[in-house]
Amino acid sequence: MSYIKTLKRIRNNKTNYRKRKAVLISRRNFVTIKISNQNIYCQLVQPAIKGDLVLTHAGSKELGKYGWKGSQNNLSACFLVGLILGKKMGAKKIDSAILYTGKTSFTSKVAACLKGISAAGINIPLSEESLPSDDRISGSHVSEYATNLKEDKNRYEKQFSKLISNNINPEEYPKHFEEIKNHISNSKFE
């Protein structure tokens, strides 16, 4: 019986070395997107043999600086974080990147981040079919649901308690999204 040594990062299901090798060979900057239960983290990384170099990053905690009062890990927040990262990339004169998912799967939240990066003017390969619709990103479904639920006051207040406590009318969620999107688009990044 023989023993086959596998690397610790493979055993712990942390690194896909085939994808990693392809990224290193391409010598292109790549974007990594990590979504936790509460936050979103995006990074622009330059690959290197001795260790990757993070060129810039954005997170959902930054959304508070722009006046965002909604959830920090929904599709709208993902798009806005992607937009911030894209604007930061543009400020550093970086105009293209690729997505590196590693061991994580490609979800609609990752697609929303990519759409935000692309909306900032960054050339990133993506398929239009895999991106969520603009209505879904802006939160118009939240507005429609709030309008339908308005008749049942107890359920309405329970369902939208976080938005109400942040002084946002759930029916005006898309309007709030557009205000923050415009604020980020018009901001200067260094």
Buried (B, 14 or more C-beta within 10 A) or exposed (E): EEEEEEEEEEEEEEBBEEEBEEBBEEEEBBBBBEBEEEBBBBBBBBBEEEEBEEBBBBBBEBBEEBEBBBBBBBBBBBBBBBBBBBBBBBEEEBEEBBBBBBEEEEEBBBBBBBBBBBBBEBEBEBEEEEBBEEEBBBBBBBBBBBEEBEEEEEEBEEBBEEBBEEEBEBBBBBBBBEBBBEBBEEEEBE
